[in-house]
Amino acid sequence: MESTTSKGKMGVTSLALFSLCAVIVVDTLTASASIGVSSIGWWLVIFVIFVIPYGLITSELSTTYPGDGGIYDWVKQAYGYKWAVRTTWFYWVNVGLWMPAVYIMFAGMFAELFMPDLSMVWQISICIVLTWLTILICNLSVDVGVWVTNIGAILKITVISVLGFGGFIYAAQNGVANEFTFAAMMPSLDTGAAFLPALVFNLMGFELVATMSKEMKDVRDMPKSIFLAAGITSFLYILGTIGILMALPVESIGLVAGITDTLKVLFGDSAMGQAMVYIVGTMALLTFVGNMVTWTMGASRAAAEAAGEGELPEVFGVMSKKHGTPLGANNITGIVSTVVILAYALFAQDSDELFWSVFAFSSCVFLLPYLFMFPSYIKLRITDGDRERPFKVPGSLMTQWVLAIVCFLVIVQAVILFIFPDLMTLSVDWAYTGPVAIGIAITVLIGEVLLKRATNNKALQLETSAS
């Protein structure tokens, strides 16, 4: 068993900030607000039935099986290398697929703030430059990456707090833009149901901190950091959502322009107000970079570990001799992101539609590893129950089954609604669903090709060692 203590530099505060930067995503806050006032009820429901058990399960797995592989290590321990290969592939490639969506929103917000007439060509160019800036930061030392993620977390807290508290101040002076009654805040499956998966997506990623185990002072700090981050995250999401809904009517909330529109309403047209819009808007833009640095750092480390085991191509395992960072996985992430940005640019009609299509596609791929993680938790409790667990989820084995099944089903419904957002109305928009489903199918197929390659390599190694 690996030691639970190390000479790393990350304590509870750094770990919590890392988790906050990984989990809080300002870019999809407008998607949750687009659900309407009932999103408040949905946030509370998801926190109780999903975030708490997810945090408990992640805390046990990360302290019991510490290592740079994170979710890859847990699935491999439970189900073997084949499922681990699939897990790592989805977990890693989603970053390269998601990065375009994040930077598409960055470019759109940048244009809204500073250059309203900025052409799509220039917006796409901004996306590509930001992609490679992210890769450069991740290729530098872990210390640089941790500083970026810490600053990103602080900026996210600041931006969401401004939106939230600013919304309350605006409402006190001008009245609320939407009706905030107890009935309106109750969860309901109305026209905003298509955005419900965004709430689940917004709360994923607390396990990412497990990939930084070698940088921690003590892996037993992980449960504290996870629940500290989970509590702050849930509060901030609800606060930010309420702030946007107090300032903007739900039908006026744009996925890309929603944040800047809210800031303009909150601060007004005065010179000071416009300056505050620019300052807070710039902070929001910087959080996008911090988010992608965090995810690239974590996912690339998991991919590099898998490559070291021969389960992904060797190029993924190329490490920097100077900094010890996963150069191979990072650089391939940049290439994938650039290709996706250019491919989707060919079909760009509307920035909101473009953002959501890319976001839904990447989010489905992102959620697939969690369909393996929760069953792995139960499997390891049964087959490896005697292992020392620095943190153990309380309750009987039946309780663990219930927690894991509930989490699993929450992920399943999110994946389904990302692909079929109009499912509640029993209709399918194939113009949207088709490309998303095809993209997912191609991604899964590439993963199976890589798995076949890894299987052949394993067989060849066995034959060589036997002879």
ZANUDREN-213119 format. One record per residue (C-alpha): x, y, z; residue in one letter. Coordinates in steps of 0.02 Angstrom, whole numbers, m for minus. Each point is the difference from the previous one (the first is absolute). Example, Ala and Ser with C-alpha at 12.3 -4.5 7.8 and 13.67 -1.06 7.14 Angstrom:
2
node east = 615&north = m225&up = 390&resn = A
node east = 69&north = 172&up = m33&resn = S
# end
This chain:
467
node east = 0&north = 0&up = 0&resn = M
node east = 63&north = 175&up = m41&resn = E
node east = 41&north = 118&up = 141&resn = S
node east = m135&north = 123&up = 46&resn = T
node east = 130&north = 134&up = 35&resn = T
node east = 124&north = 81&up = m117&resn = S
node east = 112&north = 150&up = m18&resn = K
node east = m124&north = 88&up = m114&resn = G
node east = m47&north = 182&up = 17&resn = K
node east = m191&north = m10&up = m11&resn = M
node east = m96&north = 10&up = 164&resn = G
node east = m187&north = 11&up = 32&resn = V
node east = m14&north = 179&up = m64&resn = T
node east = 96&north = m33&up = m161&resn = S
node east = m96&north = m161&up = m29&resn = L
node east = m167&north = 86&up = 28&resn = A
node east = 49&north = 142&up = m119&resn = L
node east = 56&north = m129&up = m129&resn = F
node east = m169&north = m88&up = 15&resn = S
node east = m94&north = 165&up = m8&resn = L
node east = 93&north = 50&up = m158&resn = C
node east = m36&north = m171&up = m75&resn = A
node east = m184&north = m7&up = 45&resn = V
node east = m66&north = 178&up = m8&resn = I
node east = m32&north = 48&up = m180&resn = V
node east = m57&north = 178&up = m27&resn = V
node east = m28&north = m36&up = m186&resn = D
node east = m152&north = m112&up = 32&resn = T
node east = m79&north = 105&up = 138&resn = L
node east = m114&north = 77&up = m131&resn = T
node east = m58&north = m174&up = m52&resn = A
node east = m60&north = m35&up = 178&resn = S
node east = m85&north = 171&up = 8&resn = A
node east = m87&north = m41&up = m166&resn = S
node east = m100&north = m134&up = 92&resn = I
node east = m88&north = 141&up = 91&resn = G
node east = m40&north = 28&up = 184&resn = V
node east = m32&north = m187&up = 22&resn = S
node east = 189&north = m24&up = m21&resn = S
node east = 16&north = 48&up = 184&resn = I
node east = m103&north = m151&up = 51&resn = G
node east = 98&north = m110&up = m121&resn = W
node east = 166&north = 59&up = 73&resn = W
node east = m57&north = m49&up = 175&resn = L
node east = m67&north = m170&up = m56&resn = V
node east = 160&north = m43&up = m95&resn = I
node east = 107&north = 55&up = 147&resn = F
node east = m91&north = m117&up = 120&resn = V
node east = m23&north = m153&up = m111&resn = I
node east = 161&north = 13&up = m102&resn = F
node east = 137&north = 117&up = 64&resn = V
node east = 4&north = m68&up = 178&resn = I
node east = 12&north = m186&up = m50&resn = P
node east = 118&north = 43&up = m143&resn = Y
node east = 113&north = 93&up = 121&resn = G
node east = m2&north = m143&up = 125&resn = L
node east = 41&north = m131&up = m132&resn = I
node east = 138&north = 107&up = m76&resn = T
node east = 76&north = 30&up = 172&resn = S
node east = 10&north = m186&up = 37&resn = E
node east = 71&north = m48&up = m169&resn = L
node east = 129&north = 140&up = m5&resn = S
node east = 69&north = m36&up = 174&resn = T
node east = m5&north = m190&up = m17&resn = T
node east = 79&north = m6&up = m174&resn = Y
node east = 114&north = 154&up = m13&resn = P
node east = 95&north = 22&up = m163&resn = G
node east = 17&north = 115&up = m149&resn = D
node east = m125&north = m103&up = m100&resn = G
node east = m153&north = 48&up = 103&resn = G
node east = m159&north = m72&up = m76&resn = I
node east = 107&north = m105&up = m119&resn = Y
node east = 83&north = m87&up = 149&resn = D
node east = m167&north = m37&up = 83&resn = W
node east = m82&north = m74&up = m154&resn = V
node east = 156&north = m103&up = m39&resn = K
node east = 5&north = m67&up = 178&resn = Q
node east = m182&north = m52&up = m13&resn = A
node east = m24&north = m60&up = m180&resn = Y
node east = 172&north = m18&up = m78&resn = G
node east = 98&north = 93&up = m131&resn = Y
node east = m129&north = m9&up = m142&resn = K
node east = m127&north = 106&up = 93&resn = W
node east = 142&north = 108&up = 65&resn = A
node east = 54&north = 37&up = m179&resn = V
node east = m177&north = 53&up = m45&resn = R
node east = m11&north = 107&up = 156&resn = T
node east = 164&north = 90&up = m31&resn = T
node east = m40&north = 28&up = m183&resn = W
node east = m168&north = 83&up = 38&resn = F
node east = 69&north = 96&up = 149&resn = Y
node east = 147&north = 68&up = m99&resn = W
node east = m78&north = 32&up = m171&resn = V
node east = m148&north = 95&up = 73&resn = N
node east = 120&north = 140&up = 49&resn = V
node east = 54&north = 23&up = m181&resn = G
node east = m183&north = m4&up = m53&resn = L
node east = m61&north = 115&up = 140&resn = W
node east = 138&north = 130&up = m20&resn = M
node east = m74&north = 63&up = m165&resn = P
node east = m169&north = 29&up = 83&resn = A
node east = 80&north = 98&up = 143&resn = V
node east = 105&north = 107&up = m116&resn = Y
node east = m144&north = 26&up = m121&resn = I
node east = m92&north = 79&up = 147&resn = M
node east = 159&north = 97&up = 45&resn = F
node east = 11&north = 73&up = m175&resn = A
node east = m186&north = 40&up = m2&resn = G
node east = 8&north = 87&up = 170&resn = M
node east = 159&north = 91&up = m50&resn = F
node east = m89&north = 65&up = m155&resn = A
node east = m153&north = 52&up = 103&resn = E
node east = 111&north = 95&up = 122&resn = L
node east = 130&north = 81&up = m111&resn = F
node east = m31&north = m27&up = m186&resn = M
node east = m183&north = m26&up = m46&resn = P
node east = 42&north = m12&up = m186&resn = D
node east = 138&north = m129&up = 21&resn = L
node east = m12&north = m123&up = m144&resn = S
node east = m17&north = m188&up = 21&resn = M
node east = 173&north = m23&up = m76&resn = V
node east = 79&north = 104&up = 137&resn = W
node east = m105&north = m87&up = 133&resn = Q
node east = 62&north = m169&up = m61&resn = I
node east = 179&north = 67&up = 1&resn = S
node east = m21&north = 52&up = 182&resn = I
node east = m60&north = m176&up = 41&resn = C
node east = 155&north = m78&up = m78&resn = I
node east = 121&north = 121&up = 86&resn = V
node east = m82&north = m34&up = 169&resn = L
node east = 10&north = m188&up = m30&resn = T
node east = 188&north = 7&up = m20&resn = W
node east = 23&north = 123&up = 143&resn = L
node east = m87&north = m129&up = 110&resn = T
node east = 115&north = m138&up = m62&resn = I
node east = 154&north = 110&up = 31&resn = L
node east = m53&north = 31&up = 181&resn = I
node east = m32&north = m186&up = 27&resn = C
node east = 170&north = m45&up = m74&resn = N
node east = 87&north = 110&up = 128&resn = L
node east = 28&north = m55&up = 179&resn = S
node east = m142&north = m57&up = 112&resn = V
node east = 33&north = 154&up = 109&resn = D
node east = m49&north = 113&up = m146&resn = V
node east = m156&north = m102&up = m35&resn = G
node east = m52&north = 2&up = 184&resn = V
node east = 21&north = 189&up = 7&resn = W
node east = m110&north = 19&up = m154&resn = V
node east = m134&north = m113&up = 73&resn = T
node east = 4&north = 89&up = 169&resn = N
node east = m19&north = 170&up = m83&resn = I
node east = m137&north = m73&up = m112&resn = G
node east = m96&north = m62&up = 152&resn = A
node east = 9&north = 170&up = 85&resn = I
node east = m57&north = 88&up = m159&resn = L
node east = m147&north = m121&up = m19&resn = K
node east = m56&north = 32&up = 179&resn = I
node east = 14&north = 188&up = m31&resn = T
node east = m97&north = m1&up = m165&resn = V
node east = m142&north = m110&up = 64&resn = I
node east = m10&north = 102&up = 162&resn = S
node east = m16&north = 161&up = m102&resn = V
node east = m138&north = m78&up = m106&resn = L
node east = m90&north = m69&up = 154&resn = G
node east = 10&north = 144&up = 122&resn = F
node east = m14&north = 125&up = m142&resn = G
node east = m164&north = m83&up = m49&resn = G
node east = m69&north = 23&up = 176&resn = F
node east = 51&north = 183&up = 4&resn = I
node east = m75&north = 30&up = m173&resn = Y
node east = m163&north = m86&up = 50&resn = A
node east = m13&north = 104&up = 159&resn = A
node east = 11&north = 159&up = m104&resn = Q
node east = m93&north = m49&up = m159&resn = N
node east = m102&north = m155&up = 38&resn = G
node east = 32&north = m177&up = m59&resn = V
node east = 0&north = m50&up = m184&resn = A
node east = m83&north = m169&up = 37&resn = N
node east = m130&north = m60&up = 124&resn = E
node east = 84&north = m76&up = 154&resn = F
node east = m143&north = m91&up = 86&resn = T
node east = 17&north = m162&up = 96&resn = F
node east = m100&north = m90&up = m135&resn = A
node east = 109&north = 73&up = m140&resn = A
node east = 158&north = m60&up = 88&resn = M
node east = m60&north = m180&up = 10&resn = M
node east = 81&north = m121&up = m125&resn = P
node east = m105&north = m17&up = m157&resn = S
node east = 22&north = m80&up = m171&resn = L
node east = m45&north = 151&up = m106&resn = D
node east = 85&north = 70&up = m155&resn = T
node east = 164&north = 19&up = 95&resn = G
node east = 19&north = m188&up = 23&resn = A
node east = 124&north = m5&up = m145&resn = A
node east = 124&north = 93&up = 110&resn = F
node east = m17&north = m115&up = 151&resn = L
node east = 155&north = m103&up = m49&resn = P
node east = 102&north = 159&up = 15&resn = A
node east = m35&north = 1&up = 187&resn = L
node east = 73&north = m175&up = 17&resn = V
node east = 147&north = 46&up = m111&resn = F
node east = 33&north = 155&up = 106&resn = N
node east = 25&north = m108&up = 155&resn = L
node east = 118&north = m131&up = m72&resn = M
node east = 186&north = m7&up = 27&resn = G
node east = 31&north = m15&up = 187&resn = F
node east = 99&north = m160&up = m34&resn = E
node east = 123&north = 95&up = m110&resn = L
node east = 101&north = 52&up = 152&resn = V
node east = 46&north = m184&up = 25&resn = A
node east = 116&north = 13&up = m151&resn = T
node east = 107&north = 122&up = 100&resn = M
node east = 37&north = m122&up = 142&resn = S
node east = 189&north = 14&up = m21&resn = K
node east = m12&north = 187&up = 26&resn = E
node east = m99&north = m15&up = 164&resn = M
node east = 66&north = 18&up = 176&resn = K
node east = m121&north = m136&up = 56&resn = D
node east = m129&north = m93&up = m107&resn = V
node east = m111&north = m9&up = 154&resn = R
node east = m34&north = 185&up = m31&resn = D
node east = m101&north = m46&up = m155&resn = M
node east = m169&north = m29&up = 86&resn = P
node east = 12&north = 168&up = 89&resn = K
node east = 45&north = 89&up = m160&resn = S
node east = m135&north = m89&up = m101&resn = I
node east = m141&north = 43&up = 119&resn = F
node east = 63&north = 176&up = 28&resn = L
node east = 3&north = 25&up = m188&resn = A
node east = m170&north = m86&up = m23&resn = A
node east = m85&north = 111&up = 128&resn = G
node east = 74&north = 161&up = m69&resn = I
node east = m35&north = m55&up = m179&resn = T
node east = m185&north = m38&up = 30&resn = S
node east = m26&north = 164&up = 93&resn = F
node east = 85&north = 102&up = m136&resn = L
node east = m97&north = m84&up = m141&resn = Y
node east = m166&north = 36&up = 85&resn = I
node east = 54&north = 178&up = 42&resn = L
node east = 59&north = 35&up = m179&resn = G
node east = m157&north = m76&up = m78&resn = T
node east = m114&north = 104&up = 111&resn = I
node east = 100&north = 158&up = m40&resn = G
node east = m20&north = m24&up = m188&resn = I
node east = m186&north = m40&up = 17&resn = L
node east = m29&north = 155&up = 107&resn = M
node east = 77&north = 111&up = m133&resn = A
node east = m56&north = m81&up = m165&resn = L
node east = m167&north = m76&up = m53&resn = P
node east = 30&north = m185&up = m33&resn = V
node east = m48&north = 18&up = m184&resn = E
node east = 138&north = 132&up = m21&resn = S
node east = 143&north = m106&up = 67&resn = I
node east = 121&north = m45&up = m139&resn = G
node east = 122&north = m144&up = 24&resn = L
node east = 150&north = 103&up = m60&resn = V
node east = m54&north = 180&up = 36&resn = A
node east = m96&north = m36&up = 161&resn = G
node east = 140&north = 45&up = 120&resn = I
node east = 49&north = 162&up = m87&resn = T
node east = m185&north = 48&up = m19&resn = D
node east = m25&north = m27&up = 186&resn = T
node east = 153&north = 104&up = 44&resn = L
node east = m63&north = 142&up = m111&resn = K
node east = m168&north = m2&up = 88&resn = V
node east = 79&north = m7&up = 173&resn = L
node east = 126&north = 141&up = m26&resn = F
node east = m97&north = 113&up = m118&resn = G
node east = 59&north = 117&up = m138&resn = D
node east = 107&north = 122&up = 101&resn = S
node east = 187&north = 12&up = m30&resn = A
node east = 33&north = m87&up = 166&resn = M
node east = m131&north = m131&up = m41&resn = G
node east = 78&north = m37&up = m169&resn = Q
node east = 173&north = m12&up = 81&resn = A
node east = m68&north = m129&up = 125&resn = M
node east = m77&north = m99&up = m143&resn = V
node east = 170&north = m7&up = m84&resn = Y
node east = 92&north = m46&up = 161&resn = I
node east = m118&north = m138&up = 57&resn = V
node east = m24&north = m61&up = m179&resn = G
node east = 189&north = m16&up = m19&resn = T
node east = 6&north = m99&up = 163&resn = M
node east = m132&north = m118&up = m71&resn = A
node east = 104&north = m23&up = m158&resn = L
node east = 155&north = m42&up = 102&resn = L
node east = m98&north = m134&up = 95&resn = T
node east = m25&north = m92&up = m165&resn = F
node east = 188&north = m17&up = m20&resn = V
node east = 20&north = m56&up = 180&resn = G
node east = m133&north = m133&up = m23&resn = N
node east = 83&north = m75&up = m153&resn = M
node east = 172&north = 2&up = 83&resn = V
node east = m71&north = m98&up = 148&resn = T
node east = m84&north = m132&up = m107&resn = W
node east = 144&north = m18&up = m120&resn = T
node east = 121&north = m24&up = 145&resn = M
node east = m106&north = m137&up = 80&resn = G
node east = m59&north = m93&up = m155&resn = A
node east = 172&north = m1&up = m82&resn = S
node east = 80&north = m74&up = 155&resn = R
node east = m127&north = m141&up = m2&resn = A
node east = 34&north = m29&up = m186&resn = A
node east = 189&north = 1&up = 28&resn = A
node east = m16&north = m132&up = 135&resn = E
node east = m105&north = m109&up = m115&resn = A
node east = 130&north = 21&up = m138&resn = A
node east = 134&north = m55&up = 122&resn = G
node east = m98&north = m161&up = 24&resn = E
node east = m10&north = m27&up = m188&resn = G
node east = m186&north = 36&up = m3&resn = E
node east = 10&north = 157&up = m107&resn = L
node east = 127&north = 38&up = m139&resn = P
node east = 174&north = 40&up = 65&resn = E
node east = m10&north = 180&up = m61&resn = V
node east = m127&north = 35&up = 139&resn = F
node east = 132&north = m47&up = 128&resn = G
node east = 137&north = 121&up = m56&resn = V
node east = 50&north = 100&up = 153&resn = M
node east = 99&north = 161&up = 17&resn = S
node east = 173&north = m41&up = 68&resn = K
node east = 13&north = 174&up = 75&resn = K
node east = m174&north = 23&up = 74&resn = H
node east = m70&north = m177&up = 15&resn = G
node east = m159&north = 52&up = m91&resn = T
node east = m90&north = m111&up = m128&resn = P
node east = 57&north = 85&up = m161&resn = L
node east = m70&north = m133&up = m116&resn = G
node east = m177&north = m4&up = 68&resn = A
node east = m5&north = 190&up = 18&resn = N
node east = 57&north = 33&up = m179&resn = N
node east = m121&north = m127&up = m74&resn = I
node east = m139&north = 86&up = 99&resn = T
node east = 48&north = 162&up = m87&resn = G
node east = m4&north = m83&up = m171&resn = I
node east = m172&north = m78&up = 31&resn = V
node east = m70&north = 166&up = 61&resn = S
node east = 68&north = 93&up = m152&resn = T
node east = m72&north = m127&up = m122&resn = V
node east = m172&north = 6&up = 84&resn = V
node east = 0&north = 191&up = 1&resn = I
node east = 40&north = 5&up = m187&resn = L
node east = m127&north = m137&up = m41&resn = A
node east = m143&north = 83&up = 93&resn = Y
node east = 47&north = 170&up = m71&resn = A
node east = m53&north = m65&up = m170&resn = L
node east = m179&north = m18&up = 64&resn = F
node east = m7&north = 154&up = 113&resn = A
node east = m164&north = 91&up = m22&resn = Q
node east = m46&north = 59&up = 174&resn = D
node east = 119&north = 11&up = 149&resn = S
node east = m130&north = m66&up = 124&resn = D
node east = m42&north = m149&up = m109&resn = E
node east = 184&north = m32&up = m38&resn = L
node east = 47&north = 7&up = 184&resn = F
node east = m138&north = m117&up = 57&resn = W
node east = 31&north = m129&up = m137&resn = S
node east = 186&north = m12&up = 39&resn = V
node east = m35&north = 7&up = 187&resn = F
node east = m131&north = m139&up = m5&resn = A
node east = 111&north = m113&up = m105&resn = F
node east = 151&north = 21&up = 113&resn = S
node east = m105&north = m13&up = 158&resn = S
node east = m70&north = m169&up = m50&resn = C
node east = 175&north = m66&up = m28&resn = V
node east = 53&north = 79&up = 165&resn = F
node east = m140&north = m88&up = 97&resn = L
node east = 33&north = m175&up = m70&resn = L
node east = 144&north = m43&up = 120&resn = P
node east = m116&north = 31&up = 148&resn = Y
node east = m110&north = m141&up = m63&resn = L
node east = 152&north = m111&up = 40&resn = F
node east = 55&north = 89&up = 159&resn = M
node east = m154&north = m31&up = 108&resn = F
node east = m11&north = m187&up = m39&resn = P
node east = 188&north = m9&up = 36&resn = S
node east = m32&north = 69&up = 174&resn = Y
node east = m120&north = m142&up = 41&resn = I
node east = 112&north = m131&up = m80&resn = K
node east = 150&north = 56&up = 104&resn = L
node east = m102&north = 3&up = 160&resn = R
node east = m46&north = m182&up = m33&resn = I
node east = 163&north = m70&up = m69&resn = T
node east = 125&north = 109&up = 95&resn = D
node east = m97&north = 33&up = 160&resn = G
node east = 145&north = m43&up = 116&resn = D
node east = 112&north = 140&up = m66&resn = R
node east = 33&north = 141&up = 123&resn = E
node east = m112&north = 149&up = m39&resn = R
node east = 62&north = 166&up = 74&resn = P
node east = m175&north = 64&up = m38&resn = F
node east = m149&north = m118&up = m9&resn = K
node east = m178&north = 43&up = m51&resn = V
node east = m112&north = m42&up = 149&resn = P
node east = m141&north = m125&up = m12&resn = G
node east = m30&north = m179&up = m52&resn = S
node east = 42&north = m76&up = m170&resn = L
node east = m182&north = 25&up = m48&resn = M
node east = 21&north = 186&up = 36&resn = T
node east = 151&north = 3&up = m116&resn = Q
node east = m103&north = m85&up = m137&resn = W
node east = m137&north = 131&up = 17&resn = V
node east = 124&north = 145&up = m7&resn = L
node east = 92&north = m70&up = m151&resn = A
node east = m161&north = m42&up = m96&resn = I
node east = m74&north = 173&up = 29&resn = V
node east = 160&north = 83&up = m62&resn = C
node east = 6&north = m117&up = m150&resn = F
node east = m180&north = 40&up = m50&resn = L
node east = 29&north = 187&up = 16&resn = V
node east = 144&north = m16&up = m125&resn = I
node east = m106&north = m108&up = m117&resn = V
node east = m142&north = 128&up = m9&resn = Q
node east = 125&north = 141&up = m31&resn = A
node east = 78&north = m94&up = m147&resn = V
node east = m172&north = m39&up = m74&resn = I
node east = m62&north = 180&up = 16&resn = L
node east = 161&north = 69&up = m76&resn = F
node east = m31&north = m106&up = m155&resn = I
node east = m191&north = 16&up = m2&resn = F
node east = m40&north = 169&up = 81&resn = P
node east = m181&north = m5&up = m61&resn = D
node east = m33&north = m172&up = 74&resn = L
node east = m126&north = 71&up = 124&resn = M
node east = m109&north = 55&up = m146&resn = T
node east = 24&north = m170&up = m87&resn = L
node east = 82&north = 82&up = m150&resn = S
node east = 174&north = m8&up = m76&resn = V
node east = 90&north = 141&up = m91&resn = D
node east = 115&north = m105&up = m110&resn = W
node east = 89&north = 155&up = m65&resn = A
node east = 68&north = 18&up = 176&resn = Y
node east = m3&north = m179&up = 65&resn = T
node east = 78&north = m77&up = m157&resn = G
node east = 169&north = 90&up = 6&resn = P
node east = 13&north = m22&up = 189&resn = V
node east = m39&north = m186&up = m9&resn = A
node east = 117&north = m26&up = m149&resn = I
node east = 140&north = 92&up = 91&resn = G
node east = m22&north = m110&up = 154&resn = I
node east = m5&north = m159&up = m108&resn = A
node east = 162&north = 49&up = m89&resn = I
node east = 84&north = 38&up = 168&resn = T
node east = m53&north = m169&up = 70&resn = V
node east = 61&north = m88&up = m158&resn = L
node east = 172&north = 81&up = 11&resn = I
node east = 8&north = m56&up = 181&resn = G
node east = m38&north = m179&up = m51&resn = E
node east = 139&north = 7&up = m131&resn = V
node east = 122&north = 57&up = 134&resn = L
node east = m63&north = m139&up = 114&resn = L
node east = 30&north = m129&up = m137&resn = K
node east = 176&north = 67&up = m21&resn = R
node east = 32&north = m10&up = 187&resn = A
node east = m67&north = m178&up = 6&resn = T
node east = 115&north = m53&up = m141&resn = N
node east = 148&north = 81&up = 88&resn = N
node east = m41&north = m92&up = 161&resn = K
node east = m11&north = m166&up = m94&resn = A
node east = 166&north = 34&up = m87&resn = L
node east = 84&north = 40&up = 166&resn = Q
node east = m64&north = m163&up = 75&resn = L
node east = 64&north = m99&up = m149&resn = E
node east = 170&north = 85&up = 11&resn = T
node east = 17&north = m31&up = 187&resn = S
node east = m57&north = m182&up = m20&resn = A
node east = 131&north = m34&up = m134&resn = S
# end
